[in-house]
Amino acid sequence: MKDRESHEQSESRMSGNDQVRVEIEIFLQALDSYPARFAANPKVTFEEHQASLMAPASGQRGPALEQ
């Protein structure tokens, strides 16, 4: 019984690690692409830009890159 609980916790931790990896990748992508987005729209904040990249990953529709 403990072995099964340990295995379930391990799977949960792995999916959590995978989620963190995805968030890190999106953050790095946002860092790389923000200067071009800001040049096109100086009113957009980094947080808005990053959120627009994260929204498709969560299945939601984010704002267009060129606003």
CHARMM-style PDB file with segment names, atoms N, HN, CA, C and O in Angstrom:
ATOM      1  N   MET     1       0.826  -1.184   0.000  1.00  0.00      PROA
ATOM      2  CA  MET     1       0.000   0.000   0.000  1.00  0.00      PROA
ATOM      3  C   MET     1       0.875   1.254   0.000  1.00  0.00      PROA
ATOM      4  O   MET     1       0.614   2.190  -0.756  1.00  0.00      PROA
ATOM      5  N   LYS     2       1.912   1.279   0.844  1.00  0.00      PROA
ATOM      6  HN  LYS     2       2.124   0.519   1.458  1.00  0.00      PROA
ATOM      7  CA  LYS     2       2.799   2.438   0.881  1.00  0.00      PROA
ATOM      8  C   LYS     2       3.530   2.604  -0.452  1.00  0.00      PROA
ATOM      9  O   LYS     2       3.774   3.723  -0.901  1.00  0.00      PROA
ATOM     10  N   ASP     3       3.876   1.474  -1.078  1.00  0.00      PROA
ATOM     11  HN  ASP     3       3.677   0.564  -0.712  1.00  0.00      PROA
ATOM     12  CA  ASP     3       4.574   1.541  -2.357  1.00  0.00      PROA
ATOM     13  C   ASP     3       3.700   2.225  -3.404  1.00  0.00      PROA
ATOM     14  O   ASP     3       4.191   3.024  -4.201  1.00  0.00      PROA
ATOM     15  N   ARG     4       2.430   1.918  -3.403  1.00  0.00      PROA
ATOM     16  HN  ARG     4       2.030   1.269  -2.756  1.00  0.00      PROA
ATOM     17  CA  ARG     4       1.510   2.533  -4.365  1.00  0.00      PROA
ATOM     18  C   ARG     4       1.388   4.037  -4.095  1.00  0.00      PROA
ATOM     19  O   ARG     4       1.406   4.834  -5.034  1.00  0.00      PROA
ATOM     20  N   GLU     5       1.263   4.433  -2.823  1.00  0.00      PROA
ATOM     21  HN  GLU     5       1.249   3.786  -2.061  1.00  0.00      PROA
ATOM     22  CA  GLU     5       1.178   5.850  -2.481  1.00  0.00      PROA
ATOM     23  C   GLU     5       2.445   6.576  -2.892  1.00  0.00      PROA
ATOM     24  O   GLU     5       2.390   7.695  -3.403  1.00  0.00      PROA
ATOM     25  N   SER     6       3.585   5.942  -2.668  1.00  0.00      PROA
ATOM     26  HN  SER     6       3.631   5.033  -2.253  1.00  0.00      PROA
ATOM     27  CA  SER     6       4.862   6.542  -3.044  1.00  0.00      PROA
ATOM     28  C   SER     6       4.936   6.727  -4.558  1.00  0.00      PROA
ATOM     29  O   SER     6       5.426   7.751  -5.036  1.00  0.00      PROA
ATOM     30  N   HSD     7       4.457   5.751  -5.304  1.00  0.00      PROA
ATOM     31  HN  HSD     7       4.059   4.920  -4.916  1.00  0.00      PROA
ATOM     32  CA  HSD     7       4.465   5.815  -6.763  1.00  0.00      PROA
ATOM     33  C   HSD     7       3.555   6.948  -7.249  1.00  0.00      PROA
ATOM     34  O   HSD     7       3.916   7.684  -8.167  1.00  0.00      PROA
ATOM     35  N   GLU     8       2.376   7.089  -6.633  1.00  0.00      PROA
ATOM     36  HN  GLU     8       2.082   6.492  -5.886  1.00  0.00      PROA
ATOM     37  CA  GLU     8       1.452   8.152  -7.010  1.00  0.00      PROA
ATOM     38  C   GLU     8       2.051   9.520  -6.712  1.00  0.00      PROA
ATOM     39  O   GLU     8       1.892  10.449  -7.503  1.00  0.00      PROA
ATOM     40  N   GLN     9       2.736   9.652  -5.582  1.00  0.00      PROA
ATOM     41  HN  GLN     9       2.865   8.897  -4.940  1.00  0.00      PROA
ATOM     42  CA  GLN     9       3.378  10.913  -5.242  1.00  0.00      PROA
ATOM     43  C   GLN     9       4.488  11.222  -6.237  1.00  0.00      PROA
ATOM     44  O   GLN     9       4.675  12.375  -6.625  1.00  0.00      PROA
ATOM     45  N   SER    10       5.219  10.201  -6.647  1.00  0.00      PROA
ATOM     46  HN  SER    10       5.067   9.265  -6.331  1.00  0.00      PROA
ATOM     47  CA  SER    10       6.294  10.382  -7.610  1.00  0.00      PROA
ATOM     48  C   SER    10       5.733  10.860  -8.946  1.00  0.00      PROA
ATOM     49  O   SER    10       6.302  11.754  -9.573  1.00  0.00      PROA
ATOM     50  N   GLU    11       4.619  10.269  -9.386  1.00  0.00      PROA
ATOM     51  HN  GLU    11       4.157   9.543  -8.877  1.00  0.00      PROA
ATOM     52  CA  GLU    11       4.005  10.697 -10.641  1.00  0.00      PROA
ATOM     53  C   GLU    11       3.515  12.135 -10.542  1.00  0.00      PROA
ATOM     54  O   GLU    11       3.661  12.911 -11.487  1.00  0.00      PROA
ATOM     55  N   SER    12       2.939  12.486  -9.409  1.00  0.00      PROA
ATOM     56  HN  SER    12       2.821  11.855  -8.642  1.00  0.00      PROA
ATOM     57  CA  SER    12       2.458  13.845  -9.195  1.00  0.00      PROA
ATOM     58  C   SER    12       3.625  14.822  -9.241  1.00  0.00      PROA
ATOM     59  O   SER    12       3.513  15.890  -9.842  1.00  0.00      PROA
ATOM     60  N   ARG    13       4.735  14.472  -8.617  1.00  0.00      PROA
ATOM     61  HN  ARG    13       4.825  13.604  -8.128  1.00  0.00      PROA
ATOM     62  CA  ARG    13       5.917  15.327  -8.605  1.00  0.00      PROA
ATOM     63  C   ARG    13       6.461  15.478 -10.014  1.00  0.00      PROA
ATOM     64  O   ARG    13       6.873  16.572 -10.398  1.00  0.00      PROA
ATOM     65  N   MET    14       6.473  14.409 -10.787  1.00  0.00      PROA
ATOM     66  HN  MET    14       6.138  13.520 -10.475  1.00  0.00      PROA
ATOM     67  CA  MET    14       6.976  14.504 -12.153  1.00  0.00      PROA
ATOM     68  C   MET    14       6.112  15.447 -12.980  1.00  0.00      PROA
ATOM     69  O   MET    14       6.645  16.261 -13.733  1.00  0.00      PROA
ATOM     70  N   SER    15       4.805  15.356 -12.857  1.00  0.00      PROA
ATOM     71  HN  SER    15       4.372  14.695 -12.244  1.00  0.00      PROA
ATOM     72  CA  SER    15       3.963  16.251 -13.629  1.00  0.00      PROA
ATOM     73  C   SER    15       4.158  17.690 -13.157  1.00  0.00      PROA
ATOM     74  O   SER    15       4.086  18.621 -13.959  1.00  0.00      PROA
ATOM     75  N   GLY    16       4.403  17.876 -11.865  1.00  0.00      PROA
ATOM     76  HN  GLY    16       4.462  17.119 -11.213  1.00  0.00      PROA
ATOM     77  CA  GLY    16       4.719  19.207 -11.355  1.00  0.00      PROA
ATOM     78  C   GLY    16       6.022  19.717 -11.934  1.00  0.00      PROA
ATOM     79  O   GLY    16       6.125  20.887 -12.301  1.00  0.00      PROA
ATOM     80  N   ASN    17       7.024  18.845 -12.020  1.00  0.00      PROA
ATOM     81  HN  ASN    17       6.940  17.895 -11.721  1.00  0.00      PROA
ATOM     82  CA  ASN    17       8.309  19.223 -12.622  1.00  0.00      PROA
ATOM     83  C   ASN    17       8.125  19.578 -14.092  1.00  0.00      PROA
ATOM     84  O   ASN    17       8.715  20.538 -14.589  1.00  0.00      PROA
ATOM     85  N   ASP    18       7.301  18.793 -14.782  1.00  0.00      PROA
ATOM     86  HN  ASP    18       6.822  18.013 -14.378  1.00  0.00      PROA
ATOM     87  CA  ASP    18       7.038  19.088 -16.192  1.00  0.00      PROA
ATOM     88  C   ASP    18       6.380  20.449 -16.340  1.00  0.00      PROA
ATOM     89  O   ASP    18       6.709  21.204 -17.255  1.00  0.00      PROA
ATOM     90  N   GLN    19       5.451  20.767 -15.444  1.00  0.00      PROA
ATOM     91  HN  GLN    19       5.183  20.153 -14.701  1.00  0.00      PROA
ATOM     92  CA  GLN    19       4.773  22.065 -15.493  1.00  0.00      PROA
ATOM     93  C   GLN    19       5.775  23.195 -15.278  1.00  0.00      PROA
ATOM     94  O   GLN    19       5.711  24.217 -15.961  1.00  0.00      PROA
ATOM     95  N   VAL    20       6.680  23.025 -14.355  1.00  0.00      PROA
ATOM     96  HN  VAL    20       6.732  22.195 -13.800  1.00  0.00      PROA
ATOM     97  CA  VAL    20       7.700  24.049 -14.101  1.00  0.00      PROA
ATOM     98  C   VAL    20       8.582  24.218 -15.328  1.00  0.00      PROA
ATOM     99  O   VAL    20       8.929  25.342 -15.689  1.00  0.00      PROA
ATOM    100  N   ARG    21       8.943  23.133 -15.964  1.00  0.00      PROA
ATOM    101  HN  ARG    21       8.661  22.220 -15.670  1.00  0.00      PROA
ATOM    102  CA  ARG    21       9.768  23.225 -17.183  1.00  0.00      PROA
ATOM    103  C   ARG    21       9.046  24.019 -18.264  1.00  0.00      PROA
ATOM    104  O   ARG    21       9.653  24.847 -18.944  1.00  0.00      PROA
ATOM    105  N   VAL    22       7.755  23.768 -18.420  1.00  0.00      PROA
ATOM    106  HN  VAL    22       7.262  23.095 -17.868  1.00  0.00      PROA
ATOM    107  CA  VAL    22       6.972  24.498 -19.416  1.00  0.00      PROA
ATOM    108  C   VAL    22       6.946  25.984 -19.070  1.00  0.00      PROA
ATOM    109  O   VAL    22       7.121  26.828 -19.949  1.00  0.00      PROA
ATOM    110  N   GLU    23       6.730  26.308 -17.804  1.00  0.00      PROA
ATOM    111  HN  GLU    23       6.587  25.623 -17.090  1.00  0.00      PROA
ATOM    112  CA  GLU    23       6.693  27.713 -17.392  1.00  0.00      PROA
ATOM    113  C   GLU    23       8.038  28.396 -17.617  1.00  0.00      PROA
ATOM    114  O   GLU    23       8.082  29.558 -18.021  1.00  0.00      PROA
ATOM    115  N   ILE    24       9.124  27.692 -17.361  1.00  0.00      PROA
ATOM    116  HN  ILE    24       9.088  26.748 -17.032  1.00  0.00      PROA
ATOM    117  CA  ILE    24      10.463  28.247 -17.595  1.00  0.00      PROA
ATOM    118  C   ILE    24      10.669  28.494 -19.082  1.00  0.00      PROA
ATOM    119  O   ILE    24      11.184  29.544 -19.468  1.00  0.00      PROA
ATOM    120  N   GLU    25      10.279  27.550 -19.914  1.00  0.00      PROA
ATOM    121  HN  GLU    25       9.861  26.697 -19.601  1.00  0.00      PROA
ATOM    122  CA  GLU    25      10.420  27.711 -21.369  1.00  0.00      PROA
ATOM    123  C   GLU    25       9.626  28.916 -21.861  1.00  0.00      PROA
ATOM    124  O   GLU    25      10.112  29.687 -22.689  1.00  0.00      PROA
ATOM    125  N   ILE    26       8.409  29.080 -21.356  1.00  0.00      PROA
ATOM    126  HN  ILE    26       8.014  28.454 -20.683  1.00  0.00      PROA
ATOM    127  CA  ILE    26       7.582  30.216 -21.763  1.00  0.00      PROA
ATOM    128  C   ILE    26       8.216  31.527 -21.305  1.00  0.00      PROA
ATOM    129  O   ILE    26       8.225  32.507 -22.050  1.00  0.00      PROA
ATOM    130  N   PHE    27       8.747  31.548 -20.079  1.00  0.00      PROA
ATOM    131  HN  PHE    27       8.739  30.752 -19.474  1.00  0.00      PROA
ATOM    132  CA  PHE    27       9.410  32.748 -19.574  1.00  0.00      PROA
ATOM    133  C   PHE    27      10.601  33.114 -20.455  1.00  0.00      PROA
ATOM    134  O   PHE    27      10.776  34.280 -20.809  1.00  0.00      PROA
ATOM    135  N   LEU    28      11.414  32.132 -20.806  1.00  0.00      PROA
ATOM    136  HN  LEU    28      11.272  31.185 -20.518  1.00  0.00      PROA
ATOM    137  CA  LEU    28      12.576  32.403 -21.654  1.00  0.00      PROA
ATOM    138  C   LEU    28      12.143  32.857 -23.043  1.00  0.00      PROA
ATOM    139  O   LEU    28      12.769  33.736 -23.636  1.00  0.00      PROA
ATOM    140  N   GLN    29      11.079  32.264 -23.560  1.00  0.00      PROA
ATOM    141  HN  GLN    29      10.570  31.550 -23.078  1.00  0.00      PROA
ATOM    142  CA  GLN    29      10.551  32.691 -24.858  1.00  0.00      PROA
ATOM    143  C   GLN    29      10.057  34.135 -24.772  1.00  0.00      PROA
ATOM    144  O   GLN    29      10.267  34.924 -25.693  1.00  0.00      PROA
ATOM    145  N   ALA    30       9.403  34.472 -23.664  1.00  0.00      PROA
ATOM    146  HN  ALA    30       9.233  33.831 -22.916  1.00  0.00      PROA
ATOM    147  CA  ALA    30       8.905  35.838 -23.475  1.00  0.00      PROA
ATOM    148  C   ALA    30      10.072  36.821 -23.401  1.00  0.00      PROA
ATOM    149  O   ALA    30      10.009  37.902 -23.986  1.00  0.00      PROA
ATOM    150  N   LEU    31      11.132  36.452 -22.686  1.00  0.00      PROA
ATOM    151  HN  LEU    31      11.182  35.574 -22.211  1.00  0.00      PROA
ATOM    152  CA  LEU    31      12.313  37.329 -22.603  1.00  0.00      PROA
ATOM    153  C   LEU    31      12.896  37.591 -23.985  1.00  0.00      PROA
ATOM    154  O   LEU    31      13.304  38.710 -24.297  1.00  0.00      PROA
ATOM    155  N   ASP    32      12.930  36.555 -24.802  1.00  0.00      PROA
ATOM    156  HN  ASP    32      12.599  35.646 -24.548  1.00  0.00      PROA
ATOM    157  CA  ASP    32      13.515  36.662 -26.131  1.00  0.00      PROA
ATOM    158  C   ASP    32      12.643  37.492 -27.081  1.00  0.00      PROA
ATOM    159  O   ASP    32      13.156  38.268 -27.887  1.00  0.00      PROA
ATOM    160  N   SER    33      11.331  37.321 -26.979  1.00  0.00      PROA
ATOM    161  HN  SER    33      10.914  36.691 -26.324  1.00  0.00      PROA
ATOM    162  CA  SER    33      10.439  37.950 -27.944  1.00  0.00      PROA
ATOM    163  C   SER    33       9.869  39.294 -27.507  1.00  0.00      PROA
ATOM    164  O   SER    33       9.275  39.999 -28.323  1.00  0.00      PROA
ATOM    165  N   TYR    34      10.035  39.666 -26.243  1.00  0.00      PROA
ATOM    166  HN  TYR    34      10.518  39.094 -25.580  1.00  0.00      PROA
ATOM    167  CA  TYR    34       9.443  40.916 -25.754  1.00  0.00      PROA
ATOM    168  C   TYR    34       9.970  42.167 -26.452  1.00  0.00      PROA
ATOM    169  O   TYR    34       9.169  43.052 -26.751  1.00  0.00      PROA
ATOM    170  N   PRO    35      11.253  42.294 -26.726  1.00  0.00      PROA
ATOM    171  CA  PRO    35      11.717  43.536 -27.380  1.00  0.00      PROA
ATOM    172  C   PRO    35      10.984  43.827 -28.695  1.00  0.00      PROA
ATOM    173  O   PRO    35      10.639  44.978 -28.964  1.00  0.00      PROA
ATOM    174  N   ALA    36      10.747  42.816 -29.502  1.00  0.00      PROA
ATOM    175  HN  ALA    36      11.028  41.881 -29.283  1.00  0.00      PROA
ATOM    176  CA  ALA    36      10.041  43.039 -30.763  1.00  0.00      PROA
ATOM    177  C   ALA    36       8.585  43.416 -30.511  1.00  0.00      PROA
ATOM    178  O   ALA    36       8.036  44.289 -31.184  1.00  0.00      PROA
ATOM    179  N   ARG    37       7.975  42.765 -29.555  1.00  0.00      PROA
ATOM    180  HN  ARG    37       8.421  42.056 -29.008  1.00  0.00      PROA
ATOM    181  CA  ARG    37       6.580  43.083 -29.211  1.00  0.00      PROA
ATOM    182  C   ARG    37       6.489  44.508 -28.675  1.00  0.00      PROA
ATOM    183  O   ARG    37       5.569  45.245 -29.030  1.00  0.00      PROA
ATOM    184  N   PHE    38       7.431  44.898 -27.827  1.00  0.00      PROA
ATOM    185  HN  PHE    38       8.178  44.299 -27.539  1.00  0.00      PROA
ATOM    186  CA  PHE    38       7.432  46.247 -27.260  1.00  0.00      PROA
ATOM    187  C   PHE    38       7.658  47.288 -28.352  1.00  0.00      PROA
ATOM    188  O   PHE    38       7.058  48.363 -28.318  1.00  0.00      PROA
ATOM    189  N   ALA    39       8.512  46.980 -29.314  1.00  0.00      PROA
ATOM    190  HN  ALA    39       9.000  46.107 -29.342  1.00  0.00      PROA
ATOM    191  CA  ALA    39       8.762  47.914 -30.416  1.00  0.00      PROA
ATOM    192  C   ALA    39       7.480  48.144 -31.218  1.00  0.00      PROA
ATOM    193  O   ALA    39       7.229  49.253 -31.690  1.00  0.00      PROA
ATOM    194  N   ALA    40       6.681  47.102 -31.369  1.00  0.00      PROA
ATOM    195  HN  ALA    40       6.886  46.201 -30.986  1.00  0.00      PROA
ATOM    196  CA  ALA    40       5.429  47.228 -32.107  1.00  0.00      PROA
ATOM    197  C   ALA    40       4.334  47.873 -31.271  1.00  0.00      PROA
ATOM    198  O   ALA    40       3.453  48.546 -31.807  1.00  0.00      PROA
ATOM    199  N   ASN    41       4.387  47.670 -29.952  1.00  0.00      PROA
ATOM    200  HN  ASN    41       5.102  47.124 -29.516  1.00  0.00      PROA
ATOM    201  CA  ASN    41       3.349  48.195 -29.057  1.00  0.00      PROA
ATOM    202  C   ASN    41       3.973  48.549 -27.710  1.00  0.00      PROA
ATOM    203  O   ASN    41       4.012  47.705 -26.814  1.00  0.00      PROA
ATOM    204  N   PRO    42       4.455  49.766 -27.550  1.00  0.00      PROA
ATOM    205  CA  PRO    42       5.133  50.166 -26.301  1.00  0.00      PROA
ATOM    206  C   PRO    42       4.248  50.127 -25.054  1.00  0.00      PROA
ATOM    207  O   PRO    42       4.760  50.187 -23.936  1.00  0.00      PROA
ATOM    208  N   LYS    43       2.940  50.027 -25.228  1.00  0.00      PROA
ATOM    209  HN  LYS    43       2.524  49.978 -26.136  1.00  0.00      PROA
ATOM    210  CA  LYS    43       2.038  49.995 -24.070  1.00  0.00      PROA
ATOM    211  C   LYS    43       1.955  48.617 -23.422  1.00  0.00      PROA
ATOM    212  O   LYS    43       1.495  48.500 -22.286  1.00  0.00      PROA
ATOM    213  N   VAL    44       2.388  47.582 -24.119  1.00  0.00      PROA
ATOM    214  HN  VAL    44       2.762  47.678 -25.041  1.00  0.00      PROA
ATOM    215  CA  VAL    44       2.284  46.227 -23.572  1.00  0.00      PROA
ATOM    216  C   VAL    44       3.369  46.016 -22.520  1.00  0.00      PROA
ATOM    217  O   VAL    44       4.536  46.338 -22.741  1.00  0.00      PROA
ATOM    218  N   THR    45       2.969  45.471 -21.376  1.00  0.00      PROA
ATOM    219  HN  THR    45       2.021  45.209 -21.196  1.00  0.00      PROA
ATOM    220  CA  THR    45       3.938  45.179 -20.319  1.00  0.00      PROA
ATOM    221  C   THR    45       4.521  43.787 -20.539  1.00  0.00      PROA
ATOM    222  O   THR    45       3.975  42.975 -21.286  1.00  0.00      PROA
ATOM    223  N   PHE    46       5.635  43.534 -19.875  1.00  0.00      PROA
ATOM    224  HN  PHE    46       6.079  44.194 -19.268  1.00  0.00      PROA
ATOM    225  CA  PHE    46       6.230  42.200 -19.984  1.00  0.00      PROA
ATOM    226  C   PHE    46       5.253  41.150 -19.465  1.00  0.00      PROA
ATOM    227  O   PHE    46       5.131  40.072 -20.047  1.00  0.00      PROA
ATOM    228  N   GLU    47       4.562  41.459 -18.377  1.00  0.00      PROA
ATOM    229  HN  GLU    47       4.662  42.334 -17.904  1.00  0.00      PROA
ATOM    230  CA  GLU    47       3.615  40.506 -17.795  1.00  0.00      PROA
ATOM    231  C   GLU    47       2.485  40.187 -18.769  1.00  0.00      PROA
ATOM    232  O   GLU    47       2.076  39.032 -18.888  1.00  0.00      PROA
ATOM    233  N   GLU    48       1.978  41.208 -19.469  1.00  0.00      PROA
ATOM    234  HN  GLU    48       2.311  42.146 -19.372  1.00  0.00      PROA
ATOM    235  CA  GLU    48       0.931  40.968 -20.472  1.00  0.00      PROA
ATOM    236  C   GLU    48       1.462  40.109 -21.612  1.00  0.00      PROA
ATOM    237  O   GLU    48       0.787  39.196 -22.088  1.00  0.00      PROA
ATOM    238  N   HSD    49       2.668  40.415 -22.035  1.00  0.00      PROA
ATOM    239  HN  HSD    49       3.216  41.157 -21.648  1.00  0.00      PROA
ATOM    240  CA  HSD    49       3.277  39.643 -23.120  1.00  0.00      PROA
ATOM    241  C   HSD    49       3.463  38.188 -22.700  1.00  0.00      PROA
ATOM    242  O   HSD    49       3.121  37.273 -23.450  1.00  0.00      PROA
ATOM    243  N   GLN    50       3.995  37.978 -21.518  1.00  0.00      PROA
ATOM    244  HN  GLN    50       4.272  38.720 -20.909  1.00  0.00      PROA
ATOM    245  CA  GLN    50       4.206  36.612 -21.038  1.00  0.00      PROA
ATOM    246  C   GLN    50       2.873  35.876 -20.907  1.00  0.00      PROA
ATOM    247  O   GLN    50       2.775  34.706 -21.276  1.00  0.00      PROA
ATOM    248  N   ALA    51       1.857  36.546 -20.387  1.00  0.00      PROA
ATOM    249  HN  ALA    51       1.937  37.497 -20.087  1.00  0.00      PROA
ATOM    250  CA  ALA    51       0.543  35.923 -20.238  1.00  0.00      PROA
ATOM    251  C   ALA    51      -0.031  35.530 -21.596  1.00  0.00      PROA
ATOM    252  O   ALA    51      -0.705  34.507 -21.713  1.00  0.00      PROA
ATOM    253  N   SER    52       0.234  36.339 -22.620  1.00  0.00      PROA
ATOM    254  HN  SER    52       0.782  37.170 -22.525  1.00  0.00      PROA
ATOM    255  CA  SER    52      -0.285  36.002 -23.944  1.00  0.00      PROA
ATOM    256  C   SER    52       0.388  34.747 -24.495  1.00  0.00      PROA
ATOM    257  O   SER    52      -0.203  34.028 -25.301  1.00  0.00      PROA
ATOM    258  N   LEU    53       1.610  34.485 -24.067  1.00  0.00      PROA
ATOM    259  HN  LEU    53       2.090  35.069 -23.413  1.00  0.00      PROA
ATOM    260  CA  LEU    53       2.293  33.265 -24.498  1.00  0.00      PROA
ATOM    261  C   LEU    53       1.840  32.059 -23.680  1.00  0.00      PROA
ATOM    262  O   LEU    53       1.827  30.935 -24.182  1.00  0.00      PROA
ATOM    263  N   MET    54       1.470  32.291 -22.428  1.00  0.00      PROA
ATOM    264  HN  MET    54       1.480  33.204 -22.020  1.00  0.00      PROA
ATOM    265  CA  MET    54       1.050  31.202 -21.548  1.00  0.00      PROA
ATOM    266  C   MET    54      -0.377  30.757 -21.841  1.00  0.00      PROA
ATOM    267  O   MET    54      -0.688  29.577 -21.676  1.00  0.00      PROA
ATOM    268  N   ALA    55      -1.242  31.648 -22.265  1.00  0.00      PROA
ATOM    269  HN  ALA    55      -0.989  32.607 -22.399  1.00  0.00      PROA
ATOM    270  CA  ALA    55      -2.654  31.324 -22.461  1.00  0.00      PROA
ATOM    271  C   ALA    55      -2.870  30.140 -23.402  1.00  0.00      PROA
ATOM    272  O   ALA    55      -3.656  29.253 -23.066  1.00  0.00      PROA
ATOM    273  N   PRO    56      -2.211  30.078 -24.570  1.00  0.00      PROA
ATOM    274  CA  PRO    56      -2.434  28.921 -25.446  1.00  0.00      PROA
ATOM    275  C   PRO    56      -2.010  27.601 -24.790  1.00  0.00      PROA
ATOM    276  O   PRO    56      -2.599  26.558 -25.076  1.00  0.00      PROA
ATOM    277  N   ALA    57      -1.003  27.632 -23.921  1.00  0.00      PROA
ATOM    278  HN  ALA    57      -0.524  28.479 -23.689  1.00  0.00      PROA
ATOM    279  CA  ALA    57      -0.558  26.410 -23.267  1.00  0.00      PROA
ATOM    280  C   ALA    57      -1.601  25.887 -22.290  1.00  0.00      PROA
ATOM    281  O   ALA    57      -1.653  24.686 -22.026  1.00  0.00      PROA
ATOM    282  N   SER    58      -2.433  26.773 -21.750  1.00  0.00      PROA
ATOM    283  HN  SER    58      -2.391  27.749 -21.964  1.00  0.00      PROA
ATOM    284  CA  SER    58      -3.454  26.336 -20.805  1.00  0.00      PROA
ATOM    285  C   SER    58      -4.788  26.100 -21.499  1.00  0.00      PROA
ATOM    286  O   SER    58      -5.784  25.802 -20.840  1.00  0.00      PROA
ATOM    287  N   GLY    59      -4.818  26.231 -22.816  1.00  0.00      PROA
ATOM    288  HN  GLY    59      -4.009  26.473 -23.352  1.00  0.00      PROA
ATOM    289  CA  GLY    59      -6.030  25.971 -23.557  1.00  0.00      PROA
ATOM    290  C   GLY    59      -6.931  27.187 -23.697  1.00  0.00      PROA
ATOM    291  O   GLY    59      -8.018  27.100 -24.268  1.00  0.00      PROA
ATOM    292  N   GLN    60      -6.479  28.324 -23.174  1.00  0.00      PROA
ATOM    293  HN  GLN    60      -5.596  28.395 -22.710  1.00  0.00      PROA
ATOM    294  CA  GLN    60      -7.257  29.551 -23.305  1.00  0.00      PROA
ATOM    295  C   GLN    60      -6.703  30.367 -24.442  1.00  0.00      PROA
ATOM    296  O   GLN    60      -5.547  30.212 -24.835  1.00  0.00      PROA
ATOM    297  N   ARG    61      -7.532  31.230 -24.961  1.00  0.00      PROA
ATOM    298  HN  ARG    61      -8.472  31.355 -24.642  1.00  0.00      PROA
ATOM    299  CA  ARG    61      -7.082  32.088 -26.038  1.00  0.00      PROA
ATOM    300  C   ARG    61      -6.512  33.370 -25.462  1.00  0.00      PROA
ATOM    301  O   ARG    61      -7.194  34.077 -24.721  1.00  0.00      PROA
ATOM    302  N   GLY    62      -5.276  33.672 -25.795  1.00  0.00      PROA
ATOM    303  HN  GLY    62      -4.722  33.098 -26.397  1.00  0.00      PROA
ATOM    304  CA  GLY    62      -4.632  34.874 -25.281  1.00  0.00      PROA
ATOM    305  C   GLY    62      -4.821  36.025 -26.251  1.00  0.00      PROA
ATOM    306  O   GLY    62      -5.323  35.839 -27.360  1.00  0.00      PROA
ATOM    307  N   PRO    63      -4.416  37.214 -25.829  1.00  0.00      PROA
ATOM    308  CA  PRO    63      -4.512  38.372 -26.715  1.00  0.00      PROA
ATOM    309  C   PRO    63      -3.574  38.230 -27.906  1.00  0.00      PROA
ATOM    310  O   PRO    63      -2.551  37.549 -27.826  1.00  0.00      PROA
ATOM    311  N   ALA    64      -3.919  38.857 -28.977  1.00  0.00      PROA
ATOM    312  HN  ALA    64      -4.750  39.410 -29.042  1.00  0.00      PROA
ATOM    313  CA  ALA    64      -3.075  38.813 -30.171  1.00  0.00      PROA
ATOM    314  C   ALA    64      -1.720  39.436 -29.865  1.00  0.00      PROA
ATOM    315  O   ALA    64      -1.615  40.337 -29.033  1.00  0.00      PROA
ATOM    316  N   LEU    65      -0.692  38.954 -30.536  1.00  0.00      PROA
ATOM    317  HN  LEU    65      -0.777  38.222 -31.212  1.00  0.00      PROA
ATOM    318  CA  LEU    65       0.637  39.484 -30.294  1.00  0.00      PROA
ATOM    319  C   LEU    65       0.766  40.923 -30.754  1.00  0.00      PROA
ATOM    320  O   LEU    65       1.491  41.703 -30.136  1.00  0.00      PROA
ATOM    321  N   GLU    66       0.086  41.290 -31.813  1.00  0.00      PROA
ATOM    322  HN  GLU    66      -0.503  40.657 -32.315  1.00  0.00      PROA
ATOM    323  CA  GLU    66       0.139  42.668 -32.303  1.00  0.00      PROA
ATOM    324  C   GLU    66      -1.169  43.344 -31.925  1.00  0.00      PROA
ATOM    325  O   GLU    66      -2.194  43.118 -32.568  1.00  0.00      PROA
ATOM    326  N   GLN    67      -1.141  44.165 -30.896  1.00  0.00      PROA
ATOM    327  HN  GLN    67      -0.309  44.348 -30.374  1.00  0.00      PROA
ATOM    328  CA  GLN    67      -2.359  44.866 -30.460  1.00  0.00      PROA
ATOM    329  C   GLN    67      -2.328  46.300 -30.886  1.00  0.00      PROA
ATOM    330  OT1 GLN    67      -3.267  47.047 -30.608  1.00  0.00      PROA
TER     331      GLN     67
END
